[in-house]
């Protein structure tokens, strides 16, 4: 791993974990010293985070953690509501036996997300959805959903901080998704995924920010 890649990984985790709070300004010189690297690999890491929507860069090249915005949460939810069901329906049509095995293995690792989930639990949920996305065998769709997931992670953590606890019925929806894809039932897979996104943490974040 290069210095730039290491800095990217550290900063990304700190942003998604909320250790670097929305609105915080990161001065490059101070951040480089803190990470023990020069400003050149740091700038490379920040540019990568910029493409994922996790930082903003000002004219002086200092970085700022974007605020959580109701409009962005809504936009992300609308895109996922369109693209995730498409991926699920294509997965039902195109999945291989290996794809299905990966989905079932990822399903076995899922646990309800706590109010302050650790990276491992969040990664397990991403792995499950990534297995469905990959089974669509549409590279452009998979890349688009990867980027949407990156930008949505902060909103998921924000939604979980409301004290309402885990979302109900998610385990049943996960199993229903795998069953529909296994049965090559594209219509049901899309319908279950659409309902899944409609009651997701992203949807909870939209409601909370809208208040």
C-alpha positions as CSV (number, residue, x, y, z in Angstrom):
1,X,0.0,0.0,0.0
2,X,1.4,3.4,-1.0
3,X,1.4,6.4,1.4
4,X,-1.4,7.9,-0.6
5,X,-3.5,4.7,-0.3
6,X,-2.8,4.4,3.4
7,X,-3.8,8.0,4.0
8,X,-7.0,7.6,1.9
9,X,-8.0,4.5,3.9
10,X,-7.4,6.2,7.3
11,X,-9.2,9.4,6.4
12,X,-12.1,7.6,4.8
13,X,-12.7,5.4,7.9
14,X,-12.5,8.5,10.2
15,X,-15.0,10.4,8.0
16,X,-17.4,7.5,7.8
17,X,-17.1,6.8,11.5
18,X,-17.9,10.4,12.3
19,X,-14.5,11.1,14.0
20,X,-14.1,13.9,11.4
21,X,-17.4,15.6,11.9
22,X,-19.4,17.3,9.1
23,X,-18.2,20.9,8.6
24,X,-14.7,20.3,10.0
25,X,-11.9,22.0,8.1
26,X,-8.7,19.9,7.6
27,X,-5.6,22.0,7.1
28,X,-3.3,20.0,4.8
29,X,0.0,20.8,6.5
30,X,-1.3,19.9,10.0
31,X,-3.0,16.7,8.6
32,X,0.2,15.6,6.8
33,X,2.2,15.9,10.0
34,X,-0.5,14.0,11.9
35,X,-0.4,11.2,9.4
36,X,3.4,11.2,9.1
37,X,3.5,11.9,5.4
38,X,4.3,14.7,3.0
39,X,1.6,16.9,1.5
40,X,2.0,15.2,-2.0
41,X,0.5,11.8,-1.1
42,X,-2.0,13.6,1.1
43,X,-3.3,15.6,-1.8
44,X,-3.7,12.4,-3.8
45,X,-5.7,10.9,-1.0
46,X,-7.9,14.0,-0.7
47,X,-8.5,14.1,-4.5
48,X,-9.7,10.5,-4.3
49,X,-12.0,11.3,-1.4
50,X,-13.3,14.3,-3.4
51,X,-14.4,12.1,-6.2
52,X,-16.4,10.1,-3.6
53,X,-18.1,13.2,-2.2
54,X,-16.4,12.7,1.2
55,X,-14.4,15.9,1.2
56,X,-14.6,19.4,-0.4
57,X,-11.5,21.3,-1.4
58,X,-11.3,25.1,-1.1
59,X,-9.2,27.5,-3.2
60,X,-6.3,27.1,-0.7
61,X,-6.5,23.3,-1.1
62,X,-7.5,22.8,2.5
63,X,-10.2,20.1,2.9
64,X,-13.6,20.4,4.5
65,X,-15.9,17.6,5.5
66,X,-19.2,18.2,3.8
67,X,-22.3,18.9,5.9
68,X,-25.1,16.4,5.8
69,X,-27.8,17.8,3.6
70,X,-31.4,16.7,3.2
71,X,-31.2,17.4,-0.5
72,X,-28.2,15.1,-1.0
73,X,-29.8,12.4,1.1
74,X,-32.9,12.6,-1.0
75,X,-30.9,12.5,-4.3
76,X,-28.9,9.5,-3.1
77,X,-32.1,7.7,-2.1
78,X,-33.8,8.4,-5.4
79,X,-30.9,7.1,-7.4
80,X,-30.6,3.9,-5.3
81,X,-34.4,3.4,-5.6
82,X,-33.9,3.3,-9.4
83,X,-30.6,1.4,-9.7
84,X,-30.8,-1.2,-6.9
85,X,-34.0,-2.8,-8.1
86,X,-32.5,-2.9,-11.6
87,X,-29.4,-4.6,-10.3
88,X,-31.6,-7.1,-8.4
89,X,-33.7,-7.9,-11.5
90,X,-30.6,-8.4,-13.7
91,X,-29.0,-10.6,-11.0
92,X,-32.1,-12.8,-11.1
93,X,-31.7,-13.1,-14.8
94,X,-27.9,-13.5,-15.0
95,X,-26.6,-14.9,-11.8
96,X,-24.3,-17.9,-11.8
97,X,-24.0,-20.6,-9.2
98,X,-20.9,-18.8,-7.9
99,X,-22.8,-15.5,-7.6
100,X,-25.5,-17.3,-5.6
101,X,-22.9,-18.9,-3.3
102,X,-21.4,-15.5,-2.6
103,X,-24.8,-14.0,-1.8
104,X,-25.6,-16.8,0.6
105,X,-22.2,-16.6,2.3
106,X,-22.7,-12.8,2.7
107,X,-26.2,-13.3,4.0
108,X,-24.9,-15.7,6.7
109,X,-22.6,-12.8,8.0
110,X,-25.3,-10.2,8.4
111,X,-26.4,-9.0,11.8
112,X,-28.8,-6.1,12.7
113,X,-26.9,-2.8,12.7
114,X,-26.5,-1.3,16.2
115,X,-26.8,2.4,17.0
116,X,-23.0,2.8,16.7
117,X,-22.0,0.0,14.3
118,X,-18.4,-1.0,13.9
119,X,-16.6,-1.2,10.5
120,X,-17.0,-5.0,10.4
121,X,-20.8,-4.9,10.6
122,X,-21.1,-2.1,8.0
123,X,-18.7,-4.0,5.7
124,X,-20.9,-7.1,6.0
125,X,-23.9,-5.2,4.8
126,X,-22.0,-3.8,2.0
127,X,-20.6,-7.2,1.0
128,X,-24.2,-8.5,0.8
129,X,-25.4,-5.8,-1.5
130,X,-22.2,-5.9,-3.5
131,X,-22.7,-9.6,-4.2
132,X,-26.2,-8.8,-5.6
133,X,-24.8,-5.9,-7.7
134,X,-22.0,-8.0,-9.0
135,X,-24.4,-10.7,-10.1
136,X,-26.0,-8.2,-12.5
137,X,-22.9,-8.6,-14.7
138,X,-23.3,-4.9,-15.7
139,X,-20.0,-3.2,-15.0
140,X,-21.3,0.4,-15.4
141,X,-24.2,-0.3,-13.0
142,X,-21.9,-1.9,-10.4
143,X,-19.5,1.1,-10.5
144,X,-22.4,3.5,-10.1
145,X,-23.8,1.6,-7.1
146,X,-20.3,1.5,-5.5
147,X,-20.1,5.3,-5.7
148,X,-23.6,5.7,-4.3
149,X,-22.8,3.4,-1.4
150,X,-19.7,5.4,-0.6
151,X,-21.6,8.7,-0.5
152,X,-24.5,7.1,1.5
153,X,-22.5,5.7,4.3
154,X,-22.4,8.9,6.4
155,X,-26.2,9.1,6.1
156,X,-26.6,5.6,7.3
157,X,-24.6,6.3,10.4
158,X,-26.5,9.5,10.9
159,X,-29.8,7.6,10.7
160,X,-28.6,5.0,13.2
161,X,-27.8,7.8,15.7
162,X,-31.5,8.7,16.2
163,X,-31.9,6.1,18.9
164,X,-34.7,4.2,17.1
165,X,-32.6,1.0,17.0
166,X,-32.3,-1.5,14.1
167,X,-34.7,-1.4,11.2
168,X,-37.4,-4.1,11.4
169,X,-37.9,-6.7,8.8
170,X,-34.6,-6.2,7.1
171,X,-33.4,-9.8,7.8
172,X,-36.6,-11.1,6.1
173,X,-36.0,-8.8,3.1
174,X,-32.5,-10.0,2.7
175,X,-33.6,-13.6,2.6
176,X,-36.4,-12.8,0.2
177,X,-34.0,-11.1,-2.1
178,X,-31.7,-14.1,-2.2
179,X,-34.7,-16.5,-2.7
180,X,-36.0,-14.4,-5.6
181,X,-32.6,-14.3,-7.3
182,X,-32.1,-18.0,-6.7
183,X,-35.5,-18.6,-8.4
184,X,-34.6,-16.3,-11.3
185,X,-37.7,-14.3,-10.4
186,X,-36.6,-10.8,-11.7
187,X,-39.9,-9.1,-11.0
188,X,-40.0,-10.2,-7.3
189,X,-36.4,-9.4,-6.8
190,X,-36.9,-5.9,-8.1
191,X,-40.0,-5.4,-6.0
192,X,-38.4,-6.6,-2.8
193,X,-35.3,-4.5,-3.4
194,X,-37.5,-1.4,-4.1
195,X,-39.3,-1.9,-0.8
196,X,-36.0,-2.6,1.0
197,X,-34.6,0.8,-0.2
198,X,-37.8,2.6,0.6
199,X,-37.5,1.7,4.3
200,X,-33.7,1.8,4.5
201,X,-31.4,3.9,6.7
202,X,-31.1,6.3,3.8
203,X,-34.8,6.8,3.8
204,X,-34.7,7.3,7.6
205,X,-32.0,9.9,7.1
206,X,-34.1,11.8,4.5
207,X,-37.0,12.0,7.0
208,X,-34.8,13.1,9.9
209,X,-32.9,15.8,7.9
210,X,-36.2,17.0,6.4
211,X,-37.5,17.7,9.9
